[in-house]
Amino acid sequence: MTVEYVLLLFATFFFILKAFMTAPAEAFKTSGPRLGARIEQQLTTGAGFKPIDGNHIGWDGETR
């Protein structure tokens, strides 16, 4: 009975480990190019920038 529990524990552990290893890689592969294009568009058009303290320009949410 103990052997079955240990085997079940190992199987569950490796299943969860595989999910943690592959999910971020797949998410980056599918959304990485879209995120890169969005950043390039914002840098090209100047969208997302706002003035901070006079002449300084920073990204949204940045405070000095």
N, C-alpha and C positions, 0 to 999 in steps of 0.2 A: 504494500500500500504506500509506503514511504517513497519507494522508487518511482511510482506513478506520479506522485505529487512533485517530486524533484524534476522529473522529465517535463511535466506540465509547466512548471515554473520556468525551466530553461526555454521551452518553446515559446511561452508568452514573452519572456524577456527578449529573445531574439526577434520576435515579430514586432515588438514595440521599438527595438533598436533599429530595425530596418525601416520602419515608418519614419523615425526621427532623422535618419540619414538621407532618405530619398525625397521626402516632402520638400525641404528647403531647396534642394537642387532643382527639382522639377518646377517649383514656383519661380525661381530665378530665371530658368530657361524660358518660361512662357511669358513672364512679365518684364524681364530685363530690357529687351529691345524697346518695348513700349515706354518704359520709364526713361530710358536714354533719349528717345526721340522727344519726349515731353520736356526734359531738362534742356536739350539743345534748342527747342523752340522758345522756351522762356529766356534763355541766354541771348538768343538772336533778337527777339522782339523787346526784351527788357521787362517782360511781364514778371511779376513776383517780387519786384524790387520796390522799395519805398525809402524816402529820405529819413535819415536819423540824425538828429542834432546838426541841422544846417546842411553842410555840403557832403556829409558822409552818406553813402548809400549802402544799405545792407539788405540781406535777404529777409523776407517776412518773418517776424517773430524775434529777430535779433535785436538785442538791446545793448547799449554801451553806457 
